[in-house]
Amino acid sequence: MLGTSSFIKLLLLALFGSVSVVAAQDVSSPPTQESACSAETTRERIFKREGQVDIIIAANTATVKTEIQIFRDPFLLVFHPTRLYFSDQIDFSQLSRANRRAKGERTGNLLWKFNPSGFADRAFLDQGRFTQAYYQLNLRDFGPCQDQTCCVYEVTPVQSARRHQVGPFFRGTIWVETGEYTIIRFKGQDAPANRVHFSLAVDHWFEFESTRIKVGPHLWLPDRVISRNTGKNRDSFFPKFESETIFSDFKPR
């Protein structure tokens, strides 16, 4: 027969033993969404996955339609609000050729002209160059996005890389789904590699927001791009405008 003191000791042991087990279970619980988003291995997977997505997109052709709403700007010979339309069947591996084939009313006037393929090119974040050597990702938030759970990062170019590269770098925000770490939305603006550049001798880049849609297992493709030249970073060599580019009818090359 157990004495009173022995019984109390066993009771205390059972209680505290249970608490210890629970505590041990809490310590070994799965990482939170925030910690998963902030892990360095997650960043590595994002860069690797975007390289894969670049290859997948470039292996396709698609119908691309762009509608541009241009606002009145007499200084740039736009005396009334107007609309431009571009429509084309493009090969994503040869976007530079789309300018010569684009079907549309016109591309601009004597002072400015749009590059039709530039709108479709925003299907890529920075094709073939979105790597840790050129970009850094800083976690901003996490939460729902397009029916997915997403990590949200601020993207900035690596300064040392910019000094040795030609062409623009992306600066903005990306939304990354946490299944395969695919970038499904990115919003920002391309900027010249160097602070010192000649505006009349380089291409023009506008603010844009690009989204992708899941069309099958492991398969995300461009959905639409919204571009604008209306904010504080407006390119003064172009009139104010807003545009929408829609992708459809994807086919393997």
C-alpha positions as CSV (number, residue, x, y, z in Angstrom):
1,M,0.0,0.0,0.0
2,L,1.3,3.4,-0.9
3,G,1.8,6.0,1.8
4,T,0.4,9.6,1.5
5,S,3.8,11.1,0.7
6,S,4.6,8.5,-1.9
7,F,1.2,9.0,-3.6
8,I,1.8,12.8,-3.7
9,K,5.2,12.3,-5.2
10,L,3.8,10.1,-7.9
11,L,1.0,12.5,-8.6
12,L,3.4,15.5,-8.9
13,L,5.7,13.4,-11.1
14,A,2.8,12.5,-13.4
15,L,1.7,16.2,-13.7
16,F,5.1,17.7,-14.3
17,G,6.1,14.8,-16.5
18,S,3.1,15.6,-18.7
19,V,3.9,19.2,-18.8
20,S,7.5,18.4,-19.8
21,V,6.2,16.2,-22.6
22,V,4.0,19.0,-23.9
23,A,6.8,21.5,-23.7
24,A,9.1,19.2,-25.6
25,Q,6.4,18.8,-28.3
26,D,6.0,22.5,-28.6
27,V,9.7,23.0,-29.1
28,S,9.8,20.5,-31.9
29,S,6.6,21.8,-33.6
30,P,6.9,22.7,-37.3
31,P,8.3,26.2,-38.2
32,T,5.9,29.1,-38.6
33,Q,5.1,30.6,-41.9
34,E,7.2,33.6,-41.1
35,S,10.2,31.6,-40.2
36,A,9.9,29.5,-43.4
37,C,9.6,32.6,-45.5
38,S,12.7,34.1,-43.9
39,A,14.9,31.0,-44.2
40,E,17.9,31.4,-46.5
41,T,17.1,28.0,-48.1
42,T,13.7,29.5,-49.1
43,R,15.4,32.3,-51.0
44,E,17.6,29.8,-52.8
45,R,14.6,27.8,-53.9
46,I,12.9,31.0,-55.2
47,F,15.8,31.9,-57.4
48,K,16.1,28.3,-58.7
49,R,12.4,28.1,-59.3
50,E,12.3,31.4,-61.3
51,G,15.0,30.0,-63.6
52,Q,12.8,27.0,-64.2
53,V,9.8,29.2,-64.9
54,D,11.8,31.3,-67.4
55,I,12.5,28.1,-69.4
56,I,8.9,27.0,-69.3
57,I,7.5,30.3,-70.5
58,A,10.2,30.6,-73.2
59,A,9.2,27.2,-74.6
60,N,5.7,28.6,-75.5
61,T,4.0,30.8,-78.0
62,A,0.9,32.8,-77.0
63,T,-1.6,35.4,-78.2
64,V,-0.9,38.7,-76.6
65,K,-3.3,41.7,-76.7
66,T,-2.5,45.1,-75.3
67,E,-4.8,48.0,-74.8
68,I,-3.3,51.4,-73.9
69,Q,-5.3,54.4,-72.5
70,I,-3.3,57.5,-73.2
71,F,-4.2,60.7,-71.4
72,R,-4.1,64.2,-72.8
73,D,-0.7,65.8,-72.9
74,P,-0.4,68.7,-75.5
75,F,3.4,69.1,-74.8
76,L,3.8,65.6,-76.3
77,L,1.3,66.2,-79.1
78,V,-1.5,64.3,-77.4
79,F,-4.4,66.8,-77.7
80,H,-7.2,64.3,-76.8
81,P,-7.3,61.1,-74.7
82,T,-6.8,58.2,-77.1
83,R,-6.4,54.4,-77.1
84,L,-3.9,52.2,-78.9
85,Y,-4.2,48.5,-79.5
86,F,-1.6,45.8,-80.2
87,S,-2.4,42.2,-81.0
88,D,0.1,39.5,-82.0
89,Q,1.0,35.8,-81.8
90,I,4.4,35.8,-80.2
91,D,7.2,33.4,-79.5
92,F,8.5,34.1,-75.9
93,S,12.0,33.0,-76.9
94,Q,12.1,35.7,-79.6
95,L,10.3,38.7,-78.1
96,S,12.6,41.2,-79.8
97,R,11.1,40.2,-83.2
98,A,7.6,41.0,-82.0
99,N,8.0,44.7,-82.8
100,R,8.2,44.1,-86.5
101,R,5.1,41.8,-86.5
102,A,2.8,43.6,-84.0
103,K,-0.6,44.5,-85.5
104,G,-2.0,47.8,-84.2
105,E,-3.4,51.1,-85.2
106,R,0.0,52.9,-84.6
107,T,2.8,52.9,-82.0
108,G,3.0,56.6,-81.2
109,N,3.8,59.9,-82.9
110,L,6.8,62.0,-83.9
111,L,8.0,62.5,-80.3
112,W,7.4,59.1,-78.8
113,K,6.7,55.5,-79.8
114,F,5.8,52.4,-77.8
115,N,7.7,49.2,-78.1
116,P,5.0,46.5,-78.6
117,S,7.1,43.7,-77.3
118,G,8.0,45.6,-74.2
119,F,4.6,45.0,-72.7
120,A,4.8,41.2,-73.3
121,D,8.3,41.1,-72.0
122,R,7.0,41.9,-68.6
123,A,5.9,38.2,-68.4
124,F,9.5,37.7,-67.2
125,L,10.9,39.3,-64.1
126,D,14.5,39.4,-65.4
127,Q,14.9,36.6,-67.8
128,G,18.0,34.5,-67.2
129,R,19.4,36.9,-64.6
130,F,17.2,36.6,-61.5
131,T,19.9,35.0,-59.3
132,Q,21.5,35.6,-56.0
133,A,24.5,37.2,-57.8
134,Y,22.3,40.1,-59.0
135,Y,19.4,40.4,-56.5
136,Q,18.7,40.3,-52.8
137,L,15.3,39.5,-51.2
138,N,14.1,41.1,-48.0
139,L,11.0,39.6,-46.3
140,R,8.2,42.1,-46.0
141,D,5.1,40.1,-45.2
142,F,3.2,36.8,-45.7
143,G,-0.4,35.9,-46.2
144,P,-3.0,35.0,-48.8
145,C,-2.5,35.9,-52.5
146,Q,-4.5,34.5,-55.5
147,D,-5.9,31.7,-53.4
148,Q,-2.4,30.8,-52.3
149,T,-0.3,31.4,-49.2
150,C,2.5,33.7,-50.2
151,C,5.7,35.1,-48.9
152,V,6.1,38.8,-49.9
153,Y,9.6,40.1,-50.5
154,E,11.1,43.4,-51.4
155,V,13.6,42.9,-54.3
156,T,16.6,45.1,-54.8
157,P,19.6,44.7,-57.2
158,V,23.0,43.9,-55.7
159,Q,25.0,47.1,-56.1
160,S,28.3,45.4,-57.0
161,A,26.5,43.5,-59.8
162,R,24.9,46.7,-61.3
163,R,28.3,48.3,-61.8
164,H,29.4,45.4,-64.1
165,Q,26.2,44.9,-66.1
166,V,24.4,46.5,-69.0
167,G,20.7,46.9,-69.1
168,P,18.0,47.5,-66.5
169,F,17.4,45.8,-63.2
170,F,14.1,45.1,-61.5
171,R,13.3,46.8,-58.3
172,G,10.0,46.2,-56.5
173,T,7.9,43.5,-54.7
174,I,7.3,39.8,-55.4
175,W,4.7,37.4,-54.1
176,V,5.8,33.8,-53.8
177,E,3.5,30.8,-53.3
178,T,4.8,28.4,-50.7
179,G,4.1,25.1,-52.5
180,E,6.9,25.2,-55.0
181,Y,8.1,28.8,-54.3
182,T,6.9,30.1,-57.7
183,I,6.7,33.9,-58.1
184,I,3.1,34.4,-59.0
185,R,3.0,38.2,-58.9
186,F,5.6,40.9,-59.2
187,K,5.2,44.7,-59.1
188,G,7.7,47.4,-59.6
189,Q,9.9,49.1,-62.2
190,D,13.0,48.3,-64.2
191,A,15.7,50.8,-63.8
192,P,19.1,51.5,-65.6
193,A,22.1,49.6,-64.2
194,N,23.8,52.9,-63.5
195,R,22.6,56.1,-62.0
196,V,24.3,58.1,-64.7
197,H,22.6,57.5,-68.1
198,F,21.4,59.5,-71.1
199,S,17.6,59.4,-71.3
200,L,17.6,59.9,-75.1
201,A,20.0,57.0,-75.6
202,V,18.3,54.3,-73.6
203,D,15.1,52.4,-73.5
204,H,12.2,53.6,-71.4
205,W,10.8,51.6,-68.5
206,F,7.5,52.1,-66.8
207,E,5.9,50.9,-63.6
208,F,4.2,47.5,-64.0
209,E,2.4,44.7,-62.2
210,S,2.6,41.2,-63.7
211,T,0.6,38.2,-62.6
212,R,0.8,34.5,-63.4
213,I,-1.9,31.8,-63.3
214,K,-1.7,28.1,-62.5
215,V,-2.8,26.1,-65.5
216,G,-1.7,22.6,-64.4
217,P,0.5,20.8,-61.9
218,H,3.8,22.6,-61.5
219,L,2.8,24.9,-64.4
220,W,2.4,28.7,-64.0
221,L,2.1,30.9,-67.0
222,P,1.7,34.7,-67.6
223,D,-1.8,35.9,-67.1
224,R,-1.8,39.7,-67.5
225,V,0.4,42.8,-67.1
226,I,-0.8,46.2,-66.0
227,S,1.6,49.0,-67.0
228,R,1.4,52.7,-66.2
229,N,3.2,56.0,-66.6
230,T,1.4,58.1,-64.0
231,G,3.2,58.0,-60.7
232,K,6.1,59.8,-59.1
233,N,8.5,57.9,-61.2
234,R,6.8,58.8,-64.5
235,D,9.0,59.0,-67.6
236,S,8.4,62.6,-68.8
237,F,9.4,61.6,-72.4
238,F,6.2,59.7,-72.7
239,P,2.6,60.8,-72.1
240,K,0.7,59.6,-69.1
241,F,-0.9,56.2,-69.8
242,E,-2.3,53.0,-68.3
243,S,-2.3,49.7,-70.2
244,E,-3.4,46.1,-69.8
245,T,-1.7,43.2,-71.6
246,I,-3.5,39.8,-71.6
247,F,-1.9,36.4,-72.5
248,S,-4.0,33.5,-73.9
249,D,-3.8,30.5,-76.2
250,F,-0.5,29.1,-75.0
251,K,1.1,26.5,-77.2
252,P,4.4,24.7,-77.0
253,R,6.9,25.7,-79.7
